[in-house]
Amino acid sequence: MLDSISFLRIIKTGITNFVRNLWLSMAATMVMTITLVIFSTLFLLFVLTSYSINTIQNTVDISVYFKIGLAEEQINTIKNEVSQDPKVKEVTYVSASQAFDEFKAKHENDELITQSLNELNENPLPATLHIKASELEDYPVVAEKMQSEQYADFIDKVNFEDNRLIIERLNKVLNFIITFGLALFAVFVLIAVLVIYNTITLTIYNRKEEVEIMRLVGATNWYIRGPFLTESMMYSIFSTIITGLLFIPVFTKVIPAVTNYVSPDVSLYNNSVFNYAYLLLILFGLSVVLSVSSTLFAIRKYLKI
Amino acid sequence: MIKFENVIKKYNHQRALDGINLQVHRGEFVSLVGLSGAGKSTLLKLIIGEEIIDGGKIFIDDIDIAQVKKTDLPYLRRKIGMVFQDIKLLPRRTAFENVAFAMEVCGHRLDKIKIEVPKILDLVGLLHKQNSFPNEMSGGEKQRVAIARALSHRPVLLLADEPTGNLDEVNAAEVLDLLMKINQLGTTVILATHASDLVNKIKKRVITIEGGKITIEQQKGKYKL
């Protein structure tokens, strides 16, 4: 078992190795950093895009305005018919008086509107159905059906804001991120693994004599391997720190701006602090897995114990 | 202390050691002689577990080396000191640091190292050179530092593989005297060499190896080949 003195000596030797091959260590750290930056960018783009798609998808609906004064029974029949359509996920009915109350509540601070409303004898607002379709592509079909002859006598207007174009574009972006991004990421993972593998191999070569002597005077296997693992852990630590620093502006500026644009009511900013720590943790885990595994490969191949 | 029972070691189907039977007792000084390639180095490497035997058995203090786990080998090696023809000192460390290095890697505390290393360097007669680097020392001095390093764990057994191979007569004599002194202090020493004049000077047990077999054994022997 390792005692604390040996542990400290291993760390010290690892740091010495890192400093002795400073240029190589820096190169290894840089490559690892680039890999982490690519990963973080993809990760964040993915999260933001899917968040945006979800949010926009939720805002899409069809508003059906009934003719004013239409009987409640008639409205109910139509509502039931619409609900039975398998393409329809959800139907919400807002009656004329509800709509009127909501409208009043929304503009209660606006005196001009309040005054003119008070002068009205009857409710000028129509009863409304808000329809959500099951799938995005169902919206135009449902909207068209509501505009057909069948309902022409009862329905005044069908309002359907077609956000499908935006959503389709976002979906394309998401697919692009997944395919192209993953390919790029895979390439850099490979480069990082190779660079670290070679750096550690070189360190092993440089310390050949020392390792041989250590072995002969009875150093344990982990005492001999430890410094190489320490060295590779340092690549992980430094690259995580650098990547973390690079992404601070993204978290403080870009993400709030995007979430604010997509959904002004919901503030994700408070969440993103948590997400930042979470991202750092993922980055560190990823870099440790990459550097330690490539180091173990190098040790296995070149370090004769 | 060490017992070889019909030990066989092959390299690429060629027998480097072919049926070695040998027993070394505690406190003995044994010279292992033979031409280069006779199998002397192989025999020493088997003792520290650096090579694995292909047949027979080796016991150290009744422990079968083949049964020692790979992770326990380092602890076996701490009981055995070893010196080589090519000395193997770290060139960028002083005499003191080279000896201290061996103690560091085995987890000794710094305060203990600071007390022990000068004692050991004094034993090999190099306390005044403790701050010298290997390139500032003669061949004999360097080999004595290597012996000091091998002694740092207070081993019960010291293996010396051609320790005087690269040294001139005077330096070789220095090293040999040191090995005999260490033996007198109680450490078992096995010296592998092909230097006949050294062996004749020691006048202790001599084992001659030829072609992987023990051909001559003498209790107070001379080099005969």
Boltz contact constraints between the chains, C-beta under 6 A:
constraints:
  - contact:
      token1: [A, 3]
      token2: [B, 107]
      max_distance: 6.0
  - contact:
      token1: [A, 5]
      token2: [B, 107]
      max_distance: 6.0
  - contact:
      token1: [A, 6]
      token2: [B, 107]
      max_distance: 6.0
  - contact:
      token1: [A, 213]
      token2: [B, 88]
      max_distance: 6.0
  - contact:
      token1: [A, 214]
      token2: [B, 105]
      max_distance: 6.0
  - contact:
      token1: [A, 216]
      token2: [B, 82]
      max_distance: 6.0
  - contact:
      token1: [A, 217]
      token2: [B, 102]
      max_distance: 6.0
  - contact:
      token1: [A, 218]
      token2: [B, 74]
      max_distance: 6.0
  - contact:
      token1: [A, 218]
      token2: [B, 77]
      max_distance: 6.0
  - contact:
      token1: [A, 218]
      token2: [B, 78]
      max_distance: 6.0
  - contact:
      token1: [A, 218]
      token2: [B, 106]
      max_distance: 6.0
  - contact:
      token1: [A, 219]
      token2: [B, 105]
      max_distance: 6.0
  - contact:
      token1: [A, 220]
      token2: [B, 74]
      max_distance: 6.0
  - contact:
      token1: [A, 223]
      token2: [B, 105]
      max_distance: 6.0
